[in-house]
Amino acid sequence: MPIARKTATVVLTLATGASALGLGATALASTGGAGAPEAAPAAAPAVRPTGVATWFGPGFYGKKTACGQTLTPSVVGVANRTLPCGTLVKVAYRDRTVTVPVLDRGPYSHIASWDLTAGAAHALGITDTVRIHTRIVGRAANVPTLGLPATPPAEALSGGAAAE
C-alpha cells in the first residue's frame, strides 16, 4: 500500500518539523494565572478554533471578575472556563478581529464556549449569540487594569497642544 506509507511519512515529517520548531504540546504551556500553582507550567487546555459566544455586561458592572478586574462598560475581554487569566485570545467575527485577554470564568450557558464582555462584543459588532473563530496568541500580566482601554495621551485631551 504505497499511499498509506506516503501518508505516514507526511504525518511523521510534519510532527518532526513541528517538534523542531517548538510547536509540540507544550508550545502553549500555561504560565500561571489566578489560582495557578507555582510549580512547572502545565500544558494549556485544548481550545477549539471556533465556538459559540455570548456576551455579558450590564448586570455585572461594578463587580469583580474571577481574575480581579472591575467590570465596566469599557472593559474589553473574554470569559473562558479553562484558560488562565491573562491569556490573549484573537477573536474573529465576520470581518472584524480583536485580541482580548481572558479575565473571567464562564460562560455559564451550556451552549457557549466563550463569554465576551460588552466592550468586546461591541468592538466585534455582536448583539446576539454567535459562532466566533478564536486563536490563542500570547499572555499578558494579570493586573487590575487588564482589559481597560489605554489612557489617551495629554495631547489628545487638549486638542493637540501640550500643556506646559
N, C-alpha and C positions, 0 to 999 in steps of 0.2 A: 504494500500500500504506500506508494510514493507520496500521495497527498497528505496522509496522516503524519509521515516523517517530516515533511516540509512545515506543516503547521506546528508540530512540536518544536522544531528548530527555531521558527519565528518567535514563538512564545518564550522559549529559553533565551533567545537573543535579546528580546525586549526586557525580560526580567533582569538579565545580567547588566544591560545598559542602564536600566533604572537604578539598580543597586549601585553601580559605579558612580552615578550622579548623586547619590544620596537620597533617592526618591523612594526608598523602601517604606516599610510600615511605620518606621519611626521618623519619617520626614516631617510629619506634622505633630511631633511629640508635644504633649502638653507642657507648658511652662508654669503651671500653677494656676492661681485664681482663688476666688473666695472658698475657703474651707479646704484647699488643696494641701496635702502633706508636704513636708519639706524634703522628702526623700527624692530619689531619682525620678525624672519625669516619666509618666506613663504614655502609652500611645493614645493619640486623640481619638475620641469616639467617632464612629463612622457617621458621615453626614451625606445624605443623598443630594445629588446636584439639583434636583427640582423638588418642590414640596408645596403644600398648601400653606398660605399665610393669612393670618387675621391681623387686626391691629387693635391697640388699646390706648387709652389716654384719659379722657375727661374725668372719669370716676376715680382715677388713681393719682391725679395731680396733687403734689404736696407730700406724697408718701414716698418712702424709701424703696428702692428696688432691692432685689436679693444681693446685688453687688455693691450696694451702698450709695448709689446716686439718688438725688431727689428728683422725682419725675415732674417735669414741667412741659408745657406745650412745645417748647423749642428743643427739647432733648431728642436726639436722633440716635436710635439704637434698635436692638432686637432682643427678644427673649428666646431662649432655647433651653430644652430640658437637660442637655448633657455637656455642651461646650463650656469651657472655663470662662469666667468673667474676663473681659478684655480681648477675647478672640475677635479678630477683624474678619467680617464676612462681606464679600462683594455680592450685592443683591441686584438682580436684573428683573425688570418687568416691562414688557413691551419694548419701547425704545429708550427707556431710562435705566440708569445704573447708579447705585450709590454704595459706598463702603461704610459699613456701620459696625460698632462694637457690640458684643454680647454684654448686656448689662442687667439682665433679669432672667428668672426661671419661668418657664411656661412654654407654650401656651397650655392652658388647662382644657381646651377643646380637644376632643379625641380625633377630630378630622384634620387638625392643623399640626405642622411641624415647627412653624415659626410664628412669632407674635411681634409685629412691628410696633414701635411707638408711633403716636400720631404724627410726629415730625418726620419720621422715616416714610410712613405711608403717604404723607403729603408730598414729599420730595419725589416719590415714585408715581404719583398720580393714582394711588389706590384708595378706593372708597368702600370696598366690599371684600369678601373672602375671595382670594385669587390664587392661582398657581404661579410661583416665582422660581427663578433659577438662582442658585447660590454657589459660592466657592469660598473656601477659607483662604485668606490672603496674608494673614500675619497676626501680630499681637500688639496690644497697647497696654500700658500700665493701667491697672485698675485703681483709678483715683476718683475722688468725689465729683470731679468736673468732667468725667468721661461721658461723651455724647453731647455735651453742650457746644453750641457754635462758638467759633473763635471770637474773641472780643475785637470789635473793629478798631483800627488804628485811630489815633487822635486826629489825623488829617481828614479822615472820612467824616468825623463828627463836626469838624469846624469848616466844612466846605472846601477843603484842600489847603487852607492856610494853617500852618502850625502855630500854636500859641506860644508866646515867649514869656 
